[in-house]
Amino acid sequence: MQTSTLREKFNRPLVIAVTGLNAIDSPGPGVAVIRAIRECKDFDVRIIGLSYESLEPGLYMHDIVDKTYQIPYPSGGTDSLFSRLKYIHEEEQLDVIIPNFDAELYNFMKLSSKLKEMGINTFLPEIEQFNARDKMRLSEFGKKYGMFVPKDKIIHEKRELQKLEDDFDYPMVVKGKFYDAVIARSKDQAEKAYEKILAKWGLPIIVQEFIKGTEINIAALGDGTGNVISIIPMRKLYITDKGKAWAGVTLDDDNLIELARKFIEVTKWRGGCELEVMLTSDGKPYIMEVNPRFPAWIYLTAAAGQNQPASLVKMALGEKVEPFTKYEVGKIFIRYAWDLITNIREFQMISANGEL
């Protein structure tokens, strides 16, 4: 694709709305997605932040986000979300929306055709694809396509944990249906993890076999027909107590790349995704989770030479994007904390008016 295509086509900045503006110890992908998009030289952008909370740091980063609107929580359903997006579109004339949270994706996928009729483009997986890689179906998915996945069990009551001791050795992993995973090394720890995750994410709870190995994350981008646009594997160098990568390095590993390629091909994945992999000492890559959106470390793909967020924008707008063929191996990201100073008036404005 010629560099000038989108500039000539629009002759104005693209208006792109992005969610996931939190930047806490378990950060959302939004700020990283925006950084990558802003670095692309193929188009100019105006970035609209979509926030859920008044203290999401990204909405106060005025060099990153041009304007922010609050949107209703995913539990509010599609009607309230559509109503809010319609208002925002009337104000901003959105070209593309990139949602970045697992819990919100279902609503955006359901609304994608209605948004398209309004002139708002998305590039999201189909609901069937989204459901196929769900944590609660991962074991079934692995068996179907011959991929290594840990055995798991879906439970709805705490007393079921005791029954699992016949099938699972400690440690075991207790997971929420959307987020959070706790390694439990005893029955007491498993019960505490169950209660904690239940209070935050509700039922069901997933109990998964613990796999020992090296933690690998793979960011991948598919075109929706089975073709791979980009694959970047990364090894975690520093991991927080929540299991999040705080530092990582790009890898050159054909087996990991082939694993992600196979996932994209068999699912015909549309959009970005992240494979969380545990690489055992004997070289078996166990898929622990498949996240159906960009990871928080996605800016590393742009830094390594494969700008996945910018490529997604192009595909959302109907442009043909050629697959990337190389990237820089040994590129390291290190996350850091930064005290962002703002004024109480801005906090009051977003809290009271839902706009900043």
C-alpha positions in Angstrom: 0.0 0.0 0.0 1.3 3.5 -0.9 2.1 5.6 2.1 -0.1 8.4 0.8 -3.3 6.4 0.4 -5.1 7.2 3.6 -3.9 10.8 3.6 -5.3 11.3 0.1 -8.5 9.3 0.9 -9.4 11.4 3.9 -7.5 14.6 3.5 -8.0 15.2 7.3 -7.0 13.6 10.5 -8.6 10.2 11.2 -10.8 10.3 14.3 -10.0 7.1 16.3 -11.7 6.2 19.6 -9.8 4.0 22.0 -10.7 2.4 25.3 -8.5 0.9 28.0 -6.9 4.2 29.3 -6.1 2.9 32.7 -2.3 2.6 33.5 -2.2 1.0 36.9 -0.1 -2.0 37.9 -2.3 -4.1 35.7 -2.5 -1.6 32.8 -5.0 -1.5 30.0 -3.7 -1.5 26.4 -5.2 1.8 25.4 -2.2 4.2 26.0 0.1 1.7 24.2 -2.3 1.4 21.3 -2.5 5.1 20.9 1.3 5.6 21.1 1.7 3.1 18.3 -1.0 4.7 16.1 0.5 8.2 16.6 3.9 6.9 15.4 2.5 5.8 12.1 3.4 8.2 9.3 0.7 7.0 6.9 -2.1 9.1 8.4 -2.8 11.9 10.8 -5.0 11.2 13.8 -7.3 12.8 16.4 -7.6 10.5 19.3 -10.8 10.2 21.3 -10.5 8.4 24.6 -13.4 6.3 25.9 -13.2 5.9 29.7 -15.1 4.1 32.4 -13.5 5.7 35.5 -12.7 9.3 36.3 -9.1 8.4 37.3 -8.0 6.5 34.3 -4.6 8.2 33.7 -4.8 8.2 29.9 -7.7 10.7 29.8 -5.4 13.3 31.5 -2.5 12.7 29.1 -3.3 15.5 26.6 -0.3 14.8 24.4 -1.8 11.3 23.9 -5.6 11.8 24.0 -7.2 14.8 22.3 -10.6 14.5 24.1 -12.2 11.9 26.4 -15.8 10.8 26.9 -17.0 8.5 29.6 -19.0 5.5 28.4 -21.3 3.1 30.4 -20.0 0.0 32.0 -20.3 -3.2 29.9 -22.9 -4.5 32.4 -25.2 -1.7 31.1 -25.7 -3.6 27.8 -25.7 -2.6 24.2 -28.5 -0.1 24.2 -26.9 2.3 26.6 -23.5 1.9 24.9 -25.0 2.5 21.5 -26.8 5.6 22.7 -23.6 7.1 24.2 -21.6 6.2 21.1 -24.2 7.9 18.9 -23.8 11.1 20.9 -20.0 10.9 20.7 -20.2 10.3 17.0 -22.4 13.3 16.4 -19.8 15.4 18.3 -16.6 13.9 16.8 -17.5 12.0 13.5 -15.6 8.9 14.5 -13.9 6.8 11.8 -12.6 3.9 13.9 -13.2 2.5 17.4 -10.7 0.1 19.0 -12.0 -1.5 22.2 -9.3 -3.0 24.5 -11.0 -4.8 27.3 -12.2 -8.4 27.3 -15.4 -7.5 29.2 -16.5 -4.9 26.8 -15.8 -6.7 23.5 -19.1 -8.6 23.3 -21.1 -5.4 23.3 -18.9 -3.8 20.7 -19.1 -7.0 18.5 -22.9 -7.0 18.8 -23.0 -3.4 17.7 -20.4 -3.6 14.9 -22.9 -3.6 12.1 -25.0 -0.7 13.5 -21.8 1.2 14.0 -20.8 0.5 10.4 -24.1 1.9 9.2 -23.2 5.1 11.1 -19.8 5.3 9.4 -17.8 4.0 12.4 -15.5 1.1 11.5 -14.2 -1.6 13.8 -12.0 -4.6 13.2 -13.1 -7.2 15.7 -13.4 -11.0 15.8 -16.7 -12.6 15.0 -18.7 -13.8 18.1 -18.1 -17.4 17.1 -14.3 -16.8 17.0 -14.5 -14.9 20.3 -16.4 -17.8 22.0 -14.1 -20.5 20.6 -11.0 -19.2 22.5 -12.9 -18.5 25.7 -11.1 -19.6 28.9 -14.0 -22.0 29.6 -13.6 -23.7 26.2 -9.8 -23.6 25.9 -9.4 -27.3 26.7 -11.9 -28.3 24.0 -10.2 -25.9 21.6 -6.8 -27.5 22.2 -8.1 -31.0 21.7 -9.8 -30.0 18.5 -6.7 -28.4 16.9 -4.0 -30.5 18.4 -2.5 -27.8 20.6 -1.0 -28.1 24.1 -3.4 -26.7 26.7 -3.5 -27.4 30.5 -6.4 -29.5 31.8 -9.1 -27.4 33.5 -12.4 -27.6 35.3 -15.2 -25.1 35.5 -16.8 -24.8 39.0 -19.8 -22.9 40.4 -19.4 -23.7 44.1 -16.5 -23.5 46.6 -17.1 -27.0 47.8 -16.2 -28.3 44.3 -12.6 -27.4 45.0 -12.3 -30.3 47.4 -13.5 -32.8 44.7 -10.8 -31.4 42.4 -8.0 -32.6 44.6 -8.3 -36.1 43.1 -7.6 -34.7 39.6 -5.4 -31.7 40.2 -2.1 -31.6 42.2 -1.1 -28.4 44.1 -0.2 -25.9 43.0 -3.2 -25.2 40.8 -4.3 -22.0 39.1 -7.6 -20.3 40.0 -8.9 -18.0 37.4 -11.8 -15.5 36.8 -13.9 -15.7 33.7 -12.5 -12.3 32.4 -9.4 -11.5 34.4 -7.2 -12.5 37.4 -5.3 -15.7 38.0 -4.0 -16.9 41.4 -1.6 -19.8 41.9 -2.9 -21.7 44.9 -0.4 -24.0 46.7 -2.9 -25.4 49.3 -6.6 -25.9 49.8 -6.7 -22.8 52.0 -5.1 -20.7 49.3 -7.4 -22.1 46.7 -10.5 -21.2 48.8 -9.2 -17.7 49.4 -8.5 -17.3 45.7 -12.0 -18.5 44.9 -13.6 -16.0 47.2 -11.5 -13.1 45.9 -12.2 -13.8 42.2 -15.9 -14.5 42.9 -16.3 -11.1 44.5 -14.7 -9.4 41.6 -15.8 -11.3 38.5 -18.6 -13.6 39.6 -19.2 -17.2 38.5 -18.1 -19.4 37.0 -14.5 -19.9 38.3 -11.9 -21.8 36.3 -9.4 -24.1 38.0 -6.5 -24.9 35.7 -3.6 -27.3 35.9 -0.3 -25.6 36.9 2.3 -25.8 34.1 5.9 -25.0 35.1 8.0 -23.2 32.5 9.0 -19.9 30.9 6.3 -17.4 30.4 5.9 -16.2 26.8 3.4 -13.8 25.3 2.7 -13.6 21.6 1.0 -10.6 20.0 -0.7 -11.5 16.7 -2.8 -9.8 14.1 -5.1 -11.6 11.7 -7.0 -10.4 8.6 -10.2 -12.4 9.3 -9.6 -14.9 6.4 -6.9 -17.0 8.0 -4.0 -14.8 6.9 -1.4 -13.6 9.4 -0.4 -9.9 9.2 2.0 -9.9 12.2 3.3 -12.1 14.9 5.7 -10.9 17.7 6.7 -13.3 20.5 8.0 -11.8 23.8 9.6 -13.4 26.8 8.7 -11.9 30.2 11.8 -10.5 31.9 10.1 -9.1 35.0 6.7 -10.2 36.3 4.5 -8.4 38.9 2.7 -10.1 41.7 -0.4 -10.0 39.5 1.5 -12.0 36.8 1.8 -9.0 34.4 4.9 -8.4 32.3 6.7 -5.3 33.5 9.6 -6.0 31.2 10.0 -8.2 28.2 12.2 -8.9 25.2 11.3 -9.9 21.6 12.3 -13.5 20.6 13.3 -15.3 17.5 11.5 -18.7 17.8 10.0 -20.4 14.8 7.9 -22.8 17.0 6.2 -19.9 18.8 5.6 -18.1 15.5 4.1 -21.3 14.0 1.9 -21.8 17.0 0.4 -18.3 16.6 0.1 -18.7 12.8 -1.8 -22.0 13.3 -4.2 -20.3 15.8 -4.9 -17.4 13.3 -5.4 -19.9 10.4 -7.7 -22.3 12.2 -9.9 -19.6 13.8 -9.6 -17.1 10.9 -9.0 -14.6 13.6 -10.0 -11.0 12.8 -8.1 -8.3 14.7 -5.5 -8.4 17.4 -5.0 -11.1 20.0 -2.5 -12.3 22.5 -1.5 -15.9 23.2 -0.2 -16.5 26.8 2.1 -19.4 26.5 4.1 -21.5 29.1 7.1 -23.0 27.4 8.1 -26.2 29.3 11.7 -27.3 29.8 11.2 -30.0 27.1 10.0 -27.4 24.6 6.2 -27.9 24.7 4.3 -24.6 24.3 1.2 -24.7 26.4 -1.5 -22.1 25.6 -2.7 -20.8 29.0 -5.0 -18.2 27.6 -6.0 -16.4 24.4 -6.8 -12.8 25.0 -9.1 -11.5 22.2 -7.5 -8.0 21.9 -4.2 -6.2 22.0 -2.0 -6.7 25.1 -0.8 -3.8 27.3 2.7 -4.3 25.9 1.6 -3.9 22.2 3.7 -0.8 21.7 6.7 -3.2 21.6 5.4 -4.5 18.2 5.7 -1.0 16.8 9.2 -0.5 18.3 10.3 -3.8 16.8 9.1 -2.9 13.3 5.6 -4.4 13.1 3.1 -1.7 14.1 0.0 -3.9 14.8 -2.4 -1.1 16.0 -1.7 1.0 13.0 -2.2 -2.0 10.7 -5.5 -2.7 12.4 -6.6 0.9 11.7 -5.8 0.4 8.0 -7.7 -2.8 7.7 -10.7 -1.4 9.6 -10.8 1.3 6.9 -10.8 -1.3 4.1 -7.1 -1.0 3.2 -5.1 -4.0 2.1 -2.1 -4.6 4.5 0.7 -6.8 3.4 2.0 -9.3 6.0 5.1 -8.3 7.9 8.2 -10.5 7.2 10.7 -9.4 9.8 11.1 -7.6 13.2 13.9 -6.7 15.5 14.9 -9.5 17.9 16.2 -8.5 21.3 14.1 -5.4 21.6 13.2 -4.8 25.2 10.4 -2.9 26.9 10.5 -1.8 30.5 7.4 -0.4 32.0 7.7 2.5 34.6 5.5 4.6 36.8 5.2 8.4 36.2 3.4 10.9 38.4 1.0 12.7 36.1 0.1 16.1 37.5 -3.3 17.6 36.6 -5.8 20.0 38.0 -8.8 19.2 40.2 -11.0 21.1 37.7 -10.3 18.4 35.1 -11.3 15.6 37.4 -14.5 17.5 38.3 -15.2 18.1 34.6 -15.0 14.4 33.6 -16.8 13.3 36.8 -19.7 15.8 36.4 -20.0 16.1 32.6 -18.6 12.8 31.3 -16.3 14.7 28.9 -12.9 16.2 29.1 
